[in-house]
Amino acid sequence: MKLTNVFLLSTLFMTSNILAACPVCAVMVGAGIGLAQYIGVDDIISGIWIGGLIVSLITWTIKWFNDKNIHFHGRKILITVFYYASTIIPLYLQKIIGHELNKLWGFDKILLGMFLGSVVFFMSILFCNHLRQHNNNKSYFIFQKITTTVSALIILSVVFYYITK
């Protein structure tokens, strides 16, 4: 028993190439939503940030596949479906998504937030790339992509804070 505990604890410190791409991550998102609900954050705002995180993971994974020269038909679609499914399915099974009283405009707040957060995050990436193209593929300022994407999610969160208030 003690040897098993030592092994499990040691694996935490020996892992160097962990990619957050597993159903456990989706369960952790569910726990984060529970914590956000506990402290009073509306589910649509949580969903906005979950959507942004999913798009970020999708782009990181596609970049990783490109860097490793791994190409196959439907790769981007499969990666996208994997990340959304590994987030939505556990949240649905935990009955976090789909509650009849947790809706805005007829849509589940978390799913609506995920959709809006995903779209806004993706559009902010495109906007940042557009800015770079007009500046000889250089950023106008340090951490431009991070600032652009996070600012877009913050603005969207503030808008929905006031809508749901």
Secondary structure as GFF3:
##gff-version 3
##sequence-region A 1 165
A	DSSP	alpha_helix	2	14	.	.	.	ID=ss1
A	DSSP	alpha_helix	23	38	.	.	.	ID=ss2
A	DSSP	alpha_helix	43	67	.	.	.	ID=ss3
A	DSSP	alpha_helix	75	93	.	.	.	ID=ss4
A	DSSP	beta_strand	103	104	.	.	.	ID=ss5
A	DSSP	beta_strand	107	108	.	.	.	ID=ss6
A	DSSP	alpha_helix	109	133	.	.	.	ID=ss7
A	DSSP	alpha_helix	144	164	.	.	.	ID=ss8
###
